[in-house]
Amino acid sequence: MPYAARTHGPRTRRVLDRIGRTTMLARVGQGLSQRNLEALTGVDQTTISRLENGSAAGLRLDKLAVIIAVLDLDRFDQLRPPAPARPARD
């Protein structure tokens, strides 16, 4: 079965939604339309739309990396793993 056709669990769905929302907010915050971003990245506008809607699970990593670089999102702060728990002090 192709990867894009697989059903994702709720945690994966939330991550895809968060990536899409972060991408959309960065694009809009920079005054770019999806067509502008397409011109800057070479990634088709329909793919950008699917990414922003959280439905581009099969998006190639190299295309995502180009979008992230152009939007200057190379930190993706909202997606970082939680800090390790500190041991309790007595």
Rosetta constraint file for C-alpha pairs under 8 A:
AtomPair CA 1 CA 5 HARMONIC 6.75 0.50
AtomPair CA 1 CA 6 HARMONIC 7.14 0.50
AtomPair CA 2 CA 6 HARMONIC 6.94 0.50
AtomPair CA 3 CA 57 HARMONIC 7.71 0.50
AtomPair CA 3 CA 58 HARMONIC 6.13 0.50
AtomPair CA 4 CA 56 HARMONIC 7.57 0.50
AtomPair CA 4 CA 57 HARMONIC 5.62 0.50
AtomPair CA 4 CA 58 HARMONIC 4.54 0.50
AtomPair CA 8 CA 12 HARMONIC 5.90 0.50
AtomPair CA 8 CA 13 HARMONIC 6.09 0.50
AtomPair CA 9 CA 13 HARMONIC 6.12 0.50
AtomPair CA 10 CA 14 HARMONIC 6.16 0.50
AtomPair CA 11 CA 15 HARMONIC 6.37 0.50
AtomPair CA 12 CA 16 HARMONIC 6.20 0.50
AtomPair CA 13 CA 17 HARMONIC 6.13 0.50
AtomPair CA 13 CA 54 HARMONIC 7.47 0.50
AtomPair CA 14 CA 18 HARMONIC 6.05 0.50
AtomPair CA 15 CA 19 HARMONIC 6.14 0.50
AtomPair CA 15 CA 79 HARMONIC 7.80 0.50
AtomPair CA 16 CA 20 HARMONIC 6.17 0.50
AtomPair CA 16 CA 51 HARMONIC 7.89 0.50
AtomPair CA 16 CA 54 HARMONIC 4.89 0.50
AtomPair CA 16 CA 55 HARMONIC 7.31 0.50
AtomPair CA 16 CA 56 HARMONIC 7.87 0.50
AtomPair CA 16 CA 57 HARMONIC 7.15 0.50
AtomPair CA 17 CA 21 HARMONIC 6.08 0.50
AtomPair CA 17 CA 52 HARMONIC 7.49 0.50
AtomPair CA 17 CA 53 HARMONIC 6.70 0.50
AtomPair CA 17 CA 54 HARMONIC 4.39 0.50
AtomPair CA 17 CA 55 HARMONIC 7.94 0.50
AtomPair CA 18 CA 22 HARMONIC 5.98 0.50
AtomPair CA 18 CA 54 HARMONIC 7.60 0.50
AtomPair CA 18 CA 79 HARMONIC 7.87 0.50
AtomPair CA 19 CA 23 HARMONIC 6.07 0.50
AtomPair CA 19 CA 51 HARMONIC 7.68 0.50
AtomPair CA 19 CA 52 HARMONIC 7.37 0.50
AtomPair CA 19 CA 54 HARMONIC 7.24 0.50
AtomPair CA 19 CA 79 HARMONIC 7.91 0.50
AtomPair CA 20 CA 24 HARMONIC 6.13 0.50
AtomPair CA 20 CA 51 HARMONIC 5.19 0.50
AtomPair CA 20 CA 52 HARMONIC 3.68 0.50
AtomPair CA 20 CA 53 HARMONIC 5.75 0.50
AtomPair CA 20 CA 54 HARMONIC 5.15 0.50
AtomPair CA 21 CA 25 HARMONIC 6.06 0.50
AtomPair CA 21 CA 52 HARMONIC 5.76 0.50
AtomPair CA 21 CA 53 HARMONIC 7.40 0.50
AtomPair CA 21 CA 54 HARMONIC 7.79 0.50
AtomPair CA 22 CA 26 HARMONIC 6.16 0.50
AtomPair CA 23 CA 27 HARMONIC 6.14 0.50
AtomPair CA 23 CA 51 HARMONIC 7.98 0.50
AtomPair CA 23 CA 52 HARMONIC 6.30 0.50
AtomPair CA 23 CA 68 HARMONIC 7.61 0.50
AtomPair CA 23 CA 71 HARMONIC 7.70 0.50
AtomPair CA 24 CA 28 HARMONIC 6.07 0.50
AtomPair CA 24 CA 52 HARMONIC 5.60 0.50
AtomPair CA 25 CA 29 HARMONIC 5.79 0.50
AtomPair CA 26 CA 30 HARMONIC 6.23 0.50
AtomPair CA 26 CA 71 HARMONIC 6.36 0.50
AtomPair CA 26 CA 73 HARMONIC 7.78 0.50
AtomPair CA 27 CA 31 HARMONIC 6.51 0.50
AtomPair CA 27 CA 32 HARMONIC 5.37 0.50
AtomPair CA 27 CA 33 HARMONIC 7.11 0.50
AtomPair CA 27 CA 34 HARMONIC 7.78 0.50
AtomPair CA 27 CA 37 HARMONIC 7.57 0.50
AtomPair CA 27 CA 71 HARMONIC 6.54 0.50
AtomPair CA 28 CA 32 HARMONIC 5.56 0.50
AtomPair CA 28 CA 33 HARMONIC 6.94 0.50
AtomPair CA 30 CA 71 HARMONIC 7.97 0.50
AtomPair CA 32 CA 36 HARMONIC 5.58 0.50
AtomPair CA 32 CA 37 HARMONIC 6.35 0.50
AtomPair CA 33 CA 37 HARMONIC 6.31 0.50
AtomPair CA 34 CA 38 HARMONIC 6.11 0.50
AtomPair CA 34 CA 45 HARMONIC 5.67 0.50
AtomPair CA 34 CA 48 HARMONIC 6.62 0.50
AtomPair CA 34 CA 49 HARMONIC 7.20 0.50
AtomPair CA 35 CA 39 HARMONIC 6.31 0.50
AtomPair CA 35 CA 45 HARMONIC 5.72 0.50
AtomPair CA 36 CA 40 HARMONIC 6.36 0.50
AtomPair CA 37 CA 41 HARMONIC 6.00 0.50
AtomPair CA 37 CA 42 HARMONIC 7.99 0.50
AtomPair CA 37 CA 43 HARMONIC 7.77 0.50
AtomPair CA 37 CA 45 HARMONIC 7.64 0.50
AtomPair CA 37 CA 67 HARMONIC 7.81 0.50
AtomPair CA 38 CA 42 HARMONIC 5.26 0.50
AtomPair CA 38 CA 43 HARMONIC 5.09 0.50
AtomPair CA 38 CA 44 HARMONIC 5.53 0.50
AtomPair CA 38 CA 45 HARMONIC 5.44 0.50
AtomPair CA 38 CA 48 HARMONIC 7.55 0.50
AtomPair CA 39 CA 43 HARMONIC 7.69 0.50
AtomPair CA 40 CA 70 HARMONIC 7.28 0.50
AtomPair CA 41 CA 66 HARMONIC 6.12 0.50
AtomPair CA 41 CA 67 HARMONIC 6.19 0.50
AtomPair CA 41 CA 70 HARMONIC 7.02 0.50
AtomPair CA 43 CA 47 HARMONIC 6.76 0.50
AtomPair CA 43 CA 48 HARMONIC 6.94 0.50
AtomPair CA 43 CA 63 HARMONIC 6.57 0.50
AtomPair CA 43 CA 67 HARMONIC 7.87 0.50
AtomPair CA 44 CA 48 HARMONIC 6.45 0.50
AtomPair CA 45 CA 49 HARMONIC 6.15 0.50
AtomPair CA 46 CA 50 HARMONIC 6.22 0.50
AtomPair CA 47 CA 51 HARMONIC 6.12 0.50
AtomPair CA 47 CA 56 HARMONIC 6.96 0.50
AtomPair CA 47 CA 59 HARMONIC 7.76 0.50
AtomPair CA 48 CA 52 HARMONIC 6.19 0.50
AtomPair CA 49 CA 53 HARMONIC 6.18 0.50
AtomPair CA 50 CA 54 HARMONIC 6.16 0.50
AtomPair CA 50 CA 55 HARMONIC 4.98 0.50
AtomPair CA 50 CA 56 HARMONIC 5.02 0.50
AtomPair CA 51 CA 55 HARMONIC 5.82 0.50
AtomPair CA 51 CA 56 HARMONIC 4.72 0.50
AtomPair CA 51 CA 57 HARMONIC 7.79 0.50
AtomPair CA 51 CA 59 HARMONIC 7.72 0.50
AtomPair CA 59 CA 63 HARMONIC 6.99 0.50
AtomPair CA 59 CA 64 HARMONIC 6.93 0.50
AtomPair CA 60 CA 64 HARMONIC 6.51 0.50
AtomPair CA 61 CA 65 HARMONIC 6.07 0.50
AtomPair CA 62 CA 66 HARMONIC 6.32 0.50
AtomPair CA 63 CA 67 HARMONIC 6.43 0.50
AtomPair CA 64 CA 68 HARMONIC 6.14 0.50
AtomPair CA 65 CA 69 HARMONIC 6.06 0.50
AtomPair CA 66 CA 70 HARMONIC 6.13 0.50
AtomPair CA 67 CA 71 HARMONIC 6.12 0.50
AtomPair CA 68 CA 72 HARMONIC 5.93 0.50
AtomPair CA 68 CA 73 HARMONIC 4.93 0.50
AtomPair CA 68 CA 74 HARMONIC 5.88 0.50
AtomPair CA 69 CA 73 HARMONIC 6.15 0.50
AtomPair CA 69 CA 74 HARMONIC 6.04 0.50
AtomPair CA 76 CA 80 HARMONIC 6.86 0.50
